[in-house]
Amino acid sequence: MTSQTLREARKYEEASEKMIKKEERPDFHLSARTGWMNDPNGFSYYNGQYHMFYQYYPYETKWGPMHWGHAVSSDLLHWEYLPAALAPDDACDRDGCFSGSAVALPDGRHLLMYTGVLRERQADGGYGDIQTQCLAVGDGVDYEKCEMNPVLDKADLPEGNSAHDFRDPKIWQKEDGTYCCVVGSRPADGSGQILLYTSPDGFEWKFKSILASNHNRFGKMWECPDFFRLDGKWVLLTSPQDMLPEGFEYHNGNGTLCLIGEYDEETGTFTEQHDQAIDYGIDFYATQTILTPDGRRVMIGWMQNWDACAIRSPEEKWLGQMSLPREIFIKNNRLYQRPVRELEGMRKNKTEYRNVAFTDVIRLDGIRGRRIDLELTLRPGDLENMYRKFALRFAQDDTYQTALSFRPHESVLKIDRKFSGSRRAIIHQRRCLVNSKNGELKLRVILDRFSAEVFINDGEQVMTATIYTDQSAEEISFFADGDVNIDVVKYDLV
């Protein structure tokens, strides 16, 4: 039965959505139906459609008591909103339905697993959030919370682990029909770890093992874990809070982490072999992946960052969008990413230039726009006298611009949106160390009205940033301090 809280949320979002024009949203990135969006939840394939749920507060463009928003898509790019799926209306989640995941059951039902939050008075007189894992079952539109909730609570935690940081279950079904889930947790040392639980049917769960431990190496609490086999290896994705920088690999604050290694299924232990950031830009957090019907592992993330939420004016009607879905694979012991191939079906109006040699600033006829797919190959014009800097400037007019700049002597690529029109003193720049030989670099830049996603060297690294520059700023220019040579291919995305 639908609760009054959920009915009110559904009524509000339906009315509020009508106040947002199509051109005020991204075109092929999922954004909040209204109000606030953060983590992707329940990314799954069910009844012939891709389902995406998301952390949601429909009433304001700021974080509030968490609901689950809901949308579906046939191509991972164009989304149709469905009514909100969950609201904080139960005894164990009255202060929030936090992040979780979804799986199709053998009987045809859709199972959601999420973190319920209950704020309780503590022994010291203060209040703390008690986090437990809960279930809901539905038909793809309406979901009923299970009477046995919560199915995992503090009694299911290893000794010393905190019930205040126990969240974000990611569930999957094994080949033998049983189920596993990983959950983020905080042990006594104050850092993060990932716990593994198993179930014969998706409803009765028990603790299996501590899958991986942070030991204060990569930030503190590890949120939003995902764990899967990919190209002969096992991959653990998570989003650590309160990171410290390590060169250009990891940045201060809330970040992303990919661990690649081996998994002993019998003991439930993961052995790390390689680590890296997932995204090197500004706005990317809380990933979830799905195995598509045709066998691709596709990842999506919240295209925002807790350290930069103030970029959007509170007067706007929505805040928060998802990244472009990305096909991921392992190459050279690294996680590579590329835009889902469905995007190529949107490419129109090809404009191409080859071997353009220039110094200083140029613009090229037909190279402009805010919903585009731009491929750029950069080479030095004179190997004996290497150029000092190259920049691609986009979302540009006489006042505003966002820039990618590359310095070959340092092999550092920087994304910079400080001139994008934001009036907030938040993070506007990120840099990453890229692989460049003799000043050569390959970039693929996807723009969709309010965002830029930069795929470097065929997906070896990615940099993501949101930008809210007025849509009339659609010029693109190229800058070179020294002699460079470029190939440019641009498609409109329609």
Kinemage of the C-alpha trace (Angstrom):
@kinemage 1
@onewidth
@group {chain A} dominant
@subgroup {mainchain}
@vectorlist {calphas} color= white
{ca met a 1} P 0.000 0.000 0.000
{ca thr a 2} L 1.331 3.458 -0.921
{ca ser a 3} L 1.919 5.646 2.131
{ca gln a 4} L 0.730 9.223 2.492
{ca thr a 5} L 4.368 10.381 2.442
{ca leu a 6} L 4.988 8.700 -0.893
{ca arg a 7} L 1.677 9.877 -2.358
{ca glu a 8} L 2.535 13.460 -1.448
{ca ala a 9} L 5.983 13.172 -3.035
{ca arg a 10} L 4.511 11.725 -6.229
{ca lys a 11} L 1.886 14.455 -6.447
{ca tyr a 12} L 4.471 17.170 -5.869
{ca glu a 13} L 7.010 15.896 -8.397
{ca glu a 14} L 4.368 15.506 -11.103
{ca ala a 15} L 3.244 19.111 -10.693
{ca ser a 16} L 6.736 20.576 -10.230
{ca glu a 17} L 8.203 18.813 -13.272
{ca lys a 18} L 5.846 20.796 -15.522
{ca met a 19} L 7.614 23.997 -14.495
{ca ile a 20} L 10.928 22.866 -16.024
{ca lys a 21} L 11.335 23.319 -19.773
{ca lys a 22} L 13.051 20.623 -21.831
{ca glu a 23} L 15.841 23.004 -22.875
{ca glu a 24} L 16.533 23.775 -19.195
{ca arg a 25} L 17.724 20.200 -18.687
{ca pro a 26} L 20.546 18.128 -20.137
{ca asp a 27} L 19.440 16.268 -23.239
{ca phe a 28} L 20.904 12.780 -22.723
{ca his a 29} L 21.986 12.771 -19.078
{ca leu a 30} L 19.431 11.892 -16.420
{ca ser a 31} L 18.720 14.866 -14.133
{ca ala a 32} L 16.534 15.205 -11.043
{ca arg a 33} L 12.867 15.207 -11.978
{ca thr a 34} L 12.601 18.144 -9.598
{ca gly a 35} L 14.546 19.247 -6.538
{ca trp a 36} L 17.668 17.385 -5.458
{ca met a 37} L 19.464 14.315 -6.844
{ca asn a 38} L 22.585 12.528 -5.649
{ca asp a 39} L 23.754 8.877 -5.780
{ca pro a 40} L 22.532 6.517 -8.507
{ca asn a 41} L 20.598 3.647 -6.946
{ca gly a 42} L 19.139 0.393 -8.209
{ca phe a 43} L 20.769 0.576 -11.642
{ca ser a 44} L 19.337 -2.575 -13.216
{ca tyr a 45} L 17.766 -4.187 -16.263
{ca tyr a 46} L 14.223 -5.311 -15.589
{ca asn a 47} L 11.303 -6.220 -17.870
{ca gly a 48} L 13.107 -5.072 -20.999
{ca gln a 49} L 14.145 -1.648 -19.708
{ca tyr a 50} L 17.020 -0.056 -17.865
{ca his a 51} L 15.915 1.227 -14.478
{ca met a 52} L 17.680 4.005 -12.627
{ca phe a 53} L 16.675 5.062 -9.156
{ca tyr a 54} L 18.420 7.897 -7.369
{ca gln a 55} L 18.776 9.643 -4.036
{ca tyr a 56} L 16.102 12.285 -4.170
{ca tyr a 57} L 14.576 15.174 -2.241
{ca pro a 58} L 11.835 16.547 -4.479
{ca tyr a 59} L 10.873 19.566 -2.385
{ca glu a 60} L 14.090 21.631 -2.541
{ca thr a 61} L 17.366 21.746 -4.458
{ca lys a 62} L 19.297 20.663 -1.395
{ca trp a 63} L 19.823 17.424 0.464
{ca gly a 64} L 16.862 16.440 2.657
{ca pro a 65} L 15.098 13.296 3.945
{ca met a 66} L 16.037 10.866 1.210
{ca his a 67} L 13.494 9.370 -1.177
{ca trp a 68} L 14.197 7.221 -4.240
{ca gly a 69} L 13.459 8.893 -7.570
{ca his a 70} L 12.886 6.626 -10.552
{ca ala a 71} L 13.367 6.675 -14.330
{ca val a 72} L 13.559 4.123 -17.152
{ca ser a 73} L 15.316 4.015 -20.522
{ca ser a 74} L 15.628 1.728 -23.509
{ca asp a 75} L 19.037 3.080 -24.617
{ca leu a 76} L 20.723 4.401 -21.431
{ca leu a 77} L 20.602 7.932 -22.856
{ca his a 78} L 16.978 9.040 -23.020
{ca trp a 79} L 15.079 8.650 -19.771
{ca glu a 80} L 11.391 8.662 -18.864
{ca tyr a 81} L 10.455 9.619 -15.332
{ca leu a 82} L 8.343 7.234 -13.276
{ca pro a 83} L 6.751 8.018 -9.910
{ca ala a 84} L 9.087 8.121 -6.912
{ca ala a 85} L 9.652 4.562 -5.714
{ca leu a 86} L 10.483 4.945 -2.014
{ca ala a 87} L 9.862 7.523 0.690
{ca pro a 88} L 11.010 7.680 4.319
{ca asp a 89} L 7.777 6.346 5.788
{ca asp a 90} L 8.639 3.208 7.765
{ca ala a 91} L 9.776 2.545 11.303
{ca cys a 92} L 13.355 1.722 10.284
{ca asp a 93} L 13.793 4.375 7.559
{ca arg a 94} L 11.758 7.352 8.749
{ca asp a 95} L 14.832 9.623 8.486
{ca gly a 96} L 15.860 8.507 5.013
{ca cys a 97} L 15.936 5.799 2.391
{ca phe a 98} L 19.628 5.913 1.568
{ca ser a 99} L 21.510 4.361 -1.348
{ca gly a 100} L 21.159 0.790 -2.526
{ca ser a 101} L 20.701 -1.458 -5.520
{ca ala a 102} L 18.267 -3.721 -7.350
{ca val a 103} L 18.028 -7.145 -8.950
{ca ala a 104} L 15.363 -9.057 -10.867
{ca leu a 105} L 14.053 -12.080 -8.960
{ca pro a 106} L 13.337 -15.444 -10.617
{ca asp a 107} L 9.607 -15.020 -9.953
{ca gly a 108} L 9.511 -11.816 -11.998
{ca arg a 109} L 9.524 -9.323 -9.147
{ca his a 110} L 12.020 -6.462 -8.765
{ca leu a 111} L 13.948 -6.499 -5.491
{ca leu a 112} L 15.353 -3.252 -4.048
{ca met a 113} L 17.917 -3.314 -1.258
{ca tyr a 114} L 18.585 0.011 0.461
{ca thr a 115} L 19.877 1.596 3.632
{ca gly a 116} L 17.250 2.685 6.121
{ca val a 117} L 18.155 5.549 8.449
{ca leu a 118} L 16.709 6.132 11.893
{ca arg a 119} L 17.919 9.057 14.019
{ca glu a 120} L 18.205 8.086 17.674
{ca arg a 121} L 19.278 9.821 20.844
{ca gln a 122} L 22.699 8.609 21.949
{ca ala a 123} L 24.108 7.986 25.438
{ca asp a 124} L 25.879 11.373 25.385
{ca gly a 125} L 22.591 13.178 24.803
{ca gly a 126} L 23.211 13.885 21.133
{ca tyr a 127} L 21.602 12.270 18.107
{ca gly a 128} L 23.083 9.796 15.657
{ca asp a 129} L 21.898 8.042 12.518
{ca ile a 130} L 21.456 4.299 12.906
{ca gln a 131} L 21.840 2.651 9.500
{ca thr a 132} L 20.396 -0.725 8.563
{ca gln a 133} L 19.787 -2.623 5.321
{ca cys a 134} L 16.223 -3.001 4.124
{ca leu a 135} L 14.262 -4.551 1.248
{ca ala a 136} L 11.344 -3.603 -0.964
{ca val a 137} L 9.722 -5.634 -3.729
{ca gly a 138} L 7.735 -4.380 -6.688
{ca asp a 139} L 6.685 -4.531 -10.310
{ca gly a 140} L 8.851 -1.766 -11.793
{ca val a 141} L 6.578 1.082 -10.686
{ca asp a 142} L 5.196 0.375 -7.213
{ca tyr a 143} L 7.229 -1.179 -4.405
{ca glu a 144} L 6.247 -2.571 -1.021
{ca lys a 145} L 8.702 -2.609 1.844
{ca cys a 146} L 9.234 -6.019 3.424
{ca glu a 147} L 7.789 -6.766 6.844
{ca met a 148} L 11.023 -8.356 8.036
{ca asn a 149} L 12.975 -5.081 7.636
{ca pro a 150} L 15.682 -4.455 8.526
{ca val a 151} L 17.348 -7.578 7.159
{ca leu a 152} L 20.796 -6.463 8.331
{ca asp a 153} L 21.467 -4.364 11.411
{ca lys a 154} L 24.172 -3.771 14.018
{ca ala a 155} L 23.939 -7.403 15.147
{ca asp a 156} L 25.250 -8.393 11.703
{ca leu a 157} L 28.345 -6.175 11.917
{ca pro a 158} L 31.818 -7.417 12.831
{ca glu a 159} L 32.974 -6.439 16.303
{ca gly a 160} L 34.007 -2.797 16.533
{ca asn a 161} L 32.113 -1.640 13.466
{ca ser a 162} L 29.848 1.386 13.721
{ca ala a 163} L 26.103 1.245 13.033
{ca his a 164} L 26.336 4.964 12.187
{ca asp a 165} L 28.327 4.205 9.012
{ca phe a 166} L 26.867 1.037 7.525
{ca arg a 167} L 25.353 1.761 4.129
{ca asp a 168} L 24.903 1.462 0.368
{ca pro a 169} L 24.360 -2.266 -0.321
{ca lys a 170} L 25.180 -3.452 -3.855
{ca ile a 171} L 23.467 -6.762 -4.589
{ca trp a 172} L 24.123 -9.329 -7.358
{ca gln a 173} L 23.047 -12.851 -8.162
{ca lys a 174} L 25.628 -15.574 -8.630
{ca glu a 175} L 25.513 -18.225 -11.332
{ca asp a 176} L 24.253 -20.798 -8.813
{ca gly a 177} L 21.210 -18.626 -8.080
{ca thr a 178} L 22.299 -17.386 -4.653
{ca tyr a 179} L 22.961 -13.741 -3.851
{ca cys a 180} L 25.755 -11.574 -2.505
{ca cys a 181} L 25.986 -7.952 -1.512
{ca val a 182} L 28.760 -5.596 -0.485
{ca val a 183} L 28.148 -2.824 2.034
{ca gly a 184} L 30.279 0.141 3.096
{ca ser a 185} L 31.273 0.145 6.759
{ca arg a 186} L 33.458 1.948 9.302
{ca pro a 187} L 35.539 -0.124 11.719
{ca ala a 188} L 37.161 1.000 14.959
{ca asp a 189} L 40.159 2.619 13.229
{ca gly a 190} L 37.811 5.261 11.787
{ca ser a 191} L 38.494 4.467 8.142
{ca gly a 192} L 36.515 2.452 5.637
{ca gln a 193} L 36.030 -1.173 4.789
{ca ile a 194} L 33.742 -3.258 2.603
{ca leu a 195} L 31.697 -6.074 4.106
{ca leu a 196} L 30.414 -9.085 2.171
{ca tyr a 197} L 27.056 -10.735 2.900
{ca thr a 198} L 25.388 -13.755 1.293
{ca ser a 199} L 21.815 -14.968 0.882
{ca pro a 200} L 20.164 -18.079 -0.581
{ca asp a 201} L 17.133 -16.135 -1.830
{ca gly a 202} L 17.808 -12.371 -1.591
{ca phe a 203} L 15.761 -12.042 1.615
{ca glu a 204} L 17.656 -13.814 4.410
{ca trp a 205} L 21.183 -12.482 4.774
{ca lys a 206} L 24.240 -13.381 6.804
{ca phe a 207} L 27.727 -11.970 7.201
{ca lys a 208} L 30.402 -13.674 5.115
{ca ser a 209} L 33.624 -11.681 5.469
{ca ile a 210} L 35.441 -8.395 5.483
{ca leu a 211} L 36.078 -8.157 1.755
{ca ala a 212} L 38.549 -5.265 1.823
{ca ser a 213} L 39.928 -2.841 4.414
{ca asn a 214} L 41.155 0.710 3.989
{ca his a 215} L 43.467 0.997 7.025
{ca asn a 216} L 43.423 4.779 6.519
{ca arg a 217} L 45.165 4.597 3.144
{ca phe a 218} L 42.515 6.103 0.846
{ca gly a 219} L 40.500 8.654 2.763
{ca lys a 220} L 38.194 7.627 5.579
{ca met a 221} L 34.730 6.052 5.206
{ca trp a 222} L 34.218 4.098 1.966
{ca glu a 223} L 30.794 4.690 0.435
{ca cys a 224} L 28.822 3.224 -2.467
{ca pro a 225} L 30.802 0.013 -3.135
{ca asp a 226} L 30.450 -2.130 -6.237
{ca phe a 227} L 32.209 -5.438 -6.873
{ca phe a 228} L 32.314 -7.489 -10.063
{ca arg a 229} L 34.433 -9.614 -12.371
{ca leu a 230} L 35.813 -7.886 -15.454
{ca asp a 231} L 38.231 -9.166 -18.112
{ca gly a 232} L 39.622 -11.917 -15.888
{ca lys a 233} L 40.093 -9.710 -12.822
{ca trp a 234} L 37.914 -8.570 -9.931
{ca val a 235} L 37.171 -4.880 -9.549
{ca leu a 236} L 36.113 -3.040 -6.411
{ca leu a 237} L 34.777 0.483 -6.910
{ca thr a 238} L 34.087 2.791 -3.975
{ca ser a 239} L 33.935 6.480 -3.095
{ca pro a 240} L 36.140 7.423 -0.124
{ca gln a 241} L 35.393 10.467 1.984
{ca asp a 242} L 38.061 12.885 3.227
{ca met a 243} L 40.888 11.873 0.926
{ca leu a 244} L 44.381 13.325 0.948
{ca pro a 245} L 46.111 14.032 -2.368
{ca glu a 246} L 48.698 11.662 -3.799
{ca gly a 247} L 50.421 13.475 -6.633
{ca phe a 248} L 47.878 13.920 -9.389
{ca glu a 249} L 46.185 10.554 -8.770
{ca tyr a 250} L 43.945 11.413 -5.831
{ca his a 251} L 42.601 14.796 -4.740
{ca asn a 252} L 41.541 16.332 -1.439
{ca gly a 253} L 38.063 15.639 -0.171
{ca asn a 254} L 35.468 13.252 -1.568
{ca gly a 255} L 36.988 11.080 -4.269
{ca thr a 256} L 36.728 7.865 -6.232
{ca leu a 257} L 38.755 4.668 -5.993
{ca cys a 258} L 39.154 1.612 -8.211
{ca leu a 259} L 40.939 -1.463 -6.865
{ca ile a 260} L 41.799 -4.278 -9.275
{ca gly a 261} L 42.860 -7.685 -8.017
{ca glu a 262} L 41.957 -11.289 -7.257
{ca tyr a 263} L 39.052 -12.729 -5.291
{ca asp a 264} L 38.933 -15.923 -3.269
{ca glu a 265} L 35.257 -16.804 -3.348
{ca glu a 266} L 35.606 -19.552 -0.761
{ca thr a 267} L 36.967 -17.245 1.938
{ca gly a 268} L 35.365 -14.041 0.630
{ca thr a 269} L 38.630 -12.120 0.516
{ca phe a 270} L 39.831 -9.688 -2.125
{ca thr a 271} L 43.546 -9.175 -2.796
{ca glu a 272} L 44.394 -5.761 -4.232
{ca gln a 273} L 46.954 -5.553 -7.031
{ca his a 274} L 46.391 -2.111 -8.567
{ca asp a 275} L 44.711 1.096 -7.459
{ca gln a 276} L 43.651 4.237 -9.314
{ca ala a 277} L 41.102 7.029 -9.331
{ca ile a 278} L 37.971 6.376 -11.368
{ca asp a 279} L 37.534 9.971 -12.568
{ca tyr a 280} L 40.143 12.748 -12.442
{ca gly a 281} L 37.831 15.720 -12.878
{ca ile a 282} L 35.673 17.719 -10.490
{ca asp a 283} L 32.205 16.198 -10.533
{ca phe a 284} L 31.984 12.422 -10.283
{ca tyr a 285} L 31.066 10.252 -7.288
{ca ala a 286} L 29.110 7.198 -6.098
{ca thr a 287} L 29.368 4.826 -9.051
{ca gln a 288} L 27.108 1.892 -9.895
{ca thr a 289} L 27.519 -0.652 -12.670
{ca ile a 290} L 25.282 -3.009 -14.564
{ca leu a 291} L 25.884 -6.010 -16.793
{ca thr a 292} L 23.830 -5.314 -19.919
{ca pro a 293} L 21.926 -8.071 -21.747
{ca asp a 294} L 24.628 -8.089 -24.441
{ca gly a 295} L 27.401 -8.607 -21.870
{ca arg a 296} L 28.867 -5.129 -21.423
{ca arg a 297} L 29.782 -3.798 -18.000
{ca val a 298} L 28.392 -0.239 -17.929
{ca met a 299} L 29.129 2.274 -15.167
{ca ile a 300} L 27.307 5.448 -14.225
{ca gly a 301} L 28.016 7.968 -11.476
{ca trp a 302} L 26.561 11.023 -9.802
{ca met a 303} L 27.888 13.864 -11.927
{ca gln a 304} L 28.446 16.121 -8.953
{ca asn a 305} L 30.652 16.212 -5.885
{ca trp a 306} L 29.794 17.046 -2.291
{ca asp a 307} L 32.625 19.588 -2.307
{ca ala a 308} L 31.116 21.510 -5.237
{ca cys a 309} L 27.325 21.388 -4.824
{ca ala a 310} L 27.142 25.154 -4.382
{ca ile a 311} L 27.854 25.650 -8.086
{ca arg a 312} L 24.097 25.642 -8.767
{ca ser a 313} L 21.935 28.540 -7.580
{ca pro a 314} L 19.399 27.455 -4.910
{ca glu a 315} L 16.705 29.268 -6.878
{ca glu a 316} L 16.951 26.722 -9.706
{ca lys a 317} L 14.292 24.025 -9.963
{ca trp a 318} L 16.651 21.041 -10.090
{ca leu a 319} L 20.131 20.081 -8.947
{ca gly a 320} L 21.976 16.914 -9.822
{ca gln a 321} L 22.530 14.812 -12.912
{ca met a 322} L 24.038 11.451 -13.745
{ca ser a 323} L 27.160 10.957 -15.809
{ca leu a 324} L 27.147 9.520 -19.271
{ca pro a 325} L 26.894 5.728 -18.974
{ca arg a 326} L 30.353 4.343 -19.707
{ca glu a 327} L 31.449 0.948 -20.955
{ca ile a 328} L 34.374 -0.149 -18.815
{ca phe a 329} L 37.157 -2.625 -19.453
{ca ile a 330} L 40.625 -3.473 -18.184
{ca lys a 331} L 43.727 -2.774 -20.241
{ca asn a 332} L 47.323 -2.644 -19.005
{ca asn a 333} L 46.065 -3.318 -15.468
{ca arg a 334} L 43.949 -0.158 -15.583
{ca leu a 335} L 40.247 0.568 -15.687
{ca tyr a 336} L 39.404 2.142 -19.056
{ca gln a 337} L 36.142 3.908 -19.870
{ca arg a 338} L 34.385 4.896 -23.082
{ca pro a 339} L 30.943 6.373 -23.745
{ca val a 340} L 28.281 3.750 -24.331
{ca arg a 341} L 28.140 2.852 -28.009
{ca glu a 342} L 24.483 3.915 -28.152
{ca leu a 343} L 25.763 7.504 -28.204
{ca glu a 344} L 27.109 6.985 -31.715
{ca gly a 345} L 23.531 6.659 -32.938
{ca met a 346} L 22.956 10.287 -31.950
{ca arg a 347} L 25.833 11.648 -34.046
{ca lys a 348} L 24.781 13.976 -36.863
{ca asn a 349} L 26.300 16.721 -39.037
{ca lys a 350} L 29.923 15.609 -39.091
{ca thr a 351} L 32.524 18.374 -39.416
{ca glu a 352} L 36.151 17.301 -39.908
{ca tyr a 353} L 39.561 18.970 -40.149
{ca arg a 354} L 42.913 17.233 -40.627
{ca asn a 355} L 46.449 18.491 -40.024
{ca val a 356} L 45.537 22.001 -38.938
{ca ala a 357} L 48.796 23.776 -38.093
{ca phe a 358} L 48.581 26.940 -36.031
{ca thr a 359} L 50.002 29.142 -33.303
{ca asp a 360} L 48.114 31.480 -30.966
{ca val a 361} L 44.263 31.315 -31.226
{ca ile a 362} L 42.048 29.931 -33.977
{ca arg a 363} L 38.407 29.036 -34.516
{ca leu a 364} L 37.237 26.538 -37.106
{ca asp a 365} L 34.020 26.888 -39.073
{ca gly a 366} L 31.368 24.466 -37.882
{ca ile a 367} L 33.163 23.625 -34.627
{ca arg a 368} L 30.797 24.922 -31.962
{ca gly a 369} L 27.863 23.822 -29.837
{ca arg a 370} L 26.789 22.603 -26.395
{ca arg a 371} L 25.477 19.148 -27.350
{ca ile a 372} L 28.398 17.723 -29.257
{ca asp a 373} L 30.852 14.837 -29.529
{ca leu a 374} L 34.311 16.248 -30.299
{ca glu a 375} L 37.357 14.126 -31.137
{ca leu a 376} L 40.718 15.866 -31.006
{ca thr a 377} L 44.212 14.593 -31.786
{ca leu a 378} L 47.037 16.901 -30.761
{ca arg a 379} L 50.622 16.803 -32.078
{ca pro a 380} L 53.597 19.162 -31.881
{ca gly a 381} L 54.207 21.211 -34.988
{ca asp a 382} L 57.967 21.173 -34.398
{ca leu a 383} L 59.551 18.323 -32.425
{ca glu a 384} L 62.776 20.302 -32.071
{ca asn a 385} L 60.937 23.194 -30.479
{ca met a 386} L 58.125 21.701 -28.387
{ca tyr a 387} L 55.049 23.860 -27.816
{ca arg a 388} L 54.616 25.079 -24.248
{ca lys a 389} L 50.840 24.920 -23.854
{ca phe a 390} L 47.715 23.911 -25.753
{ca ala a 391} L 44.141 24.758 -24.759
{ca leu a 392} L 40.678 23.821 -25.962
{ca arg a 393} L 38.098 26.408 -24.888
{ca phe a 394} L 34.384 25.648 -25.076
{ca ala a 395} L 31.021 26.916 -23.770
{ca gln a 396} L 32.572 30.205 -24.788
{ca asp a 397} L 31.447 33.727 -25.640
{ca asp a 398} L 32.994 37.153 -25.075
{ca thr a 399} L 32.733 36.730 -21.300
{ca tyr a 400} L 32.694 33.042 -20.379
{ca gln a 401} L 34.592 29.878 -21.167
{ca thr a 402} L 35.606 26.509 -19.786
{ca ala a 403} L 39.026 25.215 -20.780
{ca leu a 404} L 41.113 22.090 -21.134
{ca ser a 405} L 44.790 22.931 -21.143
{ca phe a 406} L 47.780 20.680 -21.665
{ca arg a 407} L 51.448 21.353 -20.898
{ca pro a 408} L 53.588 18.751 -22.681
{ca his a 409} L 56.742 19.335 -20.616
{ca glu a 410} L 54.799 18.350 -17.476
{ca ser a 411} L 52.376 15.972 -19.243
{ca val a 412} L 49.598 17.546 -17.162
{ca leu a 413} L 46.046 18.093 -18.406
{ca lys a 414} L 43.868 20.603 -16.529
{ca ile a 415} L 40.160 21.293 -16.639
{ca asp a 416} L 39.253 24.819 -15.567
{ca arg a 417} L 35.741 26.259 -15.207
{ca lys a 418} L 36.537 29.330 -13.107
{ca phe a 419} L 35.381 31.564 -15.992
{ca ser a 420} L 32.208 29.552 -16.636
{ca gly a 421} L 29.979 32.049 -14.841
{ca ser a 422} L 29.917 30.470 -11.386
{ca arg a 423} L 29.820 32.983 -8.532
{ca arg a 424} L 30.780 30.414 -5.924
{ca ala a 425} L 34.259 29.968 -4.431
{ca ile a 426} L 34.297 26.187 -4.835
{ca ile a 427} L 36.527 23.749 -6.706
{ca his a 428} L 36.901 25.001 -10.273
{ca gln a 429} L 40.114 23.271 -11.391
{ca arg a 430} L 41.508 19.771 -11.449
{ca arg a 431} L 44.687 18.427 -12.982
{ca cys a 432} L 45.792 14.941 -13.918
{ca leu a 433} L 49.013 13.381 -15.132
{ca val a 434} L 48.443 11.827 -18.550
{ca asn a 435} L 50.446 9.567 -20.816
{ca ser a 436} L 51.823 11.641 -23.647
{ca lys a 437} L 54.641 10.787 -26.007
{ca asn a 438} L 56.359 13.679 -27.771
{ca gly a 439} L 53.553 16.060 -26.897
{ca glu a 440} L 50.842 13.927 -28.520
{ca leu a 441} L 47.425 13.521 -26.913
{ca lys a 442} L 43.997 12.168 -27.881
{ca leu a 443} L 40.829 13.642 -26.391
{ca arg a 444} L 37.138 12.955 -26.829
{ca val a 445} L 34.932 15.639 -25.307
{ca ile a 446} L 31.197 15.089 -24.775
{ca leu a 447} L 29.141 18.210 -24.036
{ca asp a 448} L 25.490 18.111 -22.995
{ca arg a 449} L 24.303 21.611 -22.082
{ca phe a 450} L 25.469 21.565 -18.457
{ca ser a 451} L 28.431 19.195 -18.433
{ca ala a 452} L 31.704 18.187 -20.028
{ca glu a 453} L 33.160 14.661 -19.971
{ca val a 454} L 36.669 14.278 -21.332
{ca phe a 455} L 37.919 10.825 -22.349
{ca ile a 456} L 41.714 10.837 -22.573
{ca asn a 457} L 43.783 8.511 -24.767
{ca asp a 458} L 40.904 6.246 -25.737
{ca gly a 459} L 39.526 6.115 -22.191
{ca glu a 460} L 42.680 5.586 -20.177
{ca gln a 461} L 41.500 8.449 -17.962
{ca val a 462} L 38.367 10.598 -17.730
{ca met a 463} L 37.778 14.119 -16.394
{ca thr a 464} L 34.228 15.264 -15.650
{ca ala a 465} L 32.841 18.689 -14.747
{ca thr a 466} L 29.454 20.351 -14.580
{ca ile a 467} L 29.068 23.838 -16.068
{ca tyr a 468} L 26.037 26.114 -15.923
{ca thr a 469} L 27.128 28.757 -18.417
{ca asp a 470} L 24.240 30.277 -20.369
{ca gln a 471} L 23.409 28.107 -23.374
{ca ser a 472} L 24.073 30.984 -25.772
{ca ala a 473} L 27.797 30.533 -25.045
{ca glu a 474} L 28.524 27.855 -27.651
{ca glu a 475} L 31.768 28.942 -29.302
{ca ile a 476} L 34.872 26.732 -29.344
{ca ser a 477} L 38.425 27.922 -29.881
{ca phe a 478} L 41.926 26.462 -29.862
{ca phe a 479} L 45.008 28.066 -28.326
{ca ala a 480} L 48.672 27.190 -28.753
{ca asp a 481} L 51.765 28.680 -27.189
{ca gly a 482} L 54.094 27.355 -29.860
{ca asp a 483} L 53.504 25.317 -32.998
{ca val a 484} L 50.872 22.563 -32.870
{ca asn a 485} L 49.062 20.377 -35.357
{ca ile a 486} L 45.555 19.060 -34.702
{ca asp a 487} L 42.902 16.790 -36.182
{ca val a 488} L 39.329 17.670 -35.203
{ca val a 489} L 36.121 15.733 -35.796
{ca lys a 490} L 32.866 17.145 -34.414
{ca tyr a 491} L 29.352 15.703 -34.392
{ca asp a 492} L 26.161 17.309 -33.171
{ca leu a 493} L 24.316 15.022 -30.769
{ca val a 494} L 20.621 15.041 -31.613
